[in-house]
Amino acid sequence: MGLFMRWMSRTFDARPSINQCIGFVAYTATPFFVAGVAGLYPGRWLAVAVLGCASVYSTFLLFAGLPTFMRVRKEDGLLFAASAWAVGLLVLVTMLVSMILLWLNVLNPQYLRLPITG
């Protein structure tokens, strides 16, 4: 994602370094890292609610911080942020599909039903 941000910055006058772009992406994704603490409690709806709040806050950070980070107008920043959000979603879906394919084709899980004794 940081490399994508750097590649997209060529369109504008801002020239952030790759490290700055990776830092901005990490800053934007921090709510998801913090929301991982909710996984310690085994409640599904709590995890869904916390991840929903984290995604809203992360999206807010992206849309509010990107125009300042790239030193562009708000209108250009909105388009740039929407593009970055879409690429992030595409990366997430690609990772999920690759993990599912790895799990089903390479790891090949076999579920055993053990008899209850007792």
Number of C-alpha atoms within 10 A of each C-alpha: 16 18 14 15 24 20 13 15 18 11 10 13 10 14 16 15 14 15 12 15 22 17 13 20 20 15 14 20 18 15 20 18 11 12 18 13 11 16 14 8 9 9 10 10 9 13 18 14 13 19 20 14 15 20 17 13 17 20 18 13 18 24 21 15 17 24 19 12 15 20 16 17 11 14 10 15 22 17 13 23 21 15 15 21 17 12 15 15 12 12 13 12 12 12 12 12 12 12 12 12 13 12 12 11 10 9 9 10 9 6 6 6 6 6 6 5 4 3
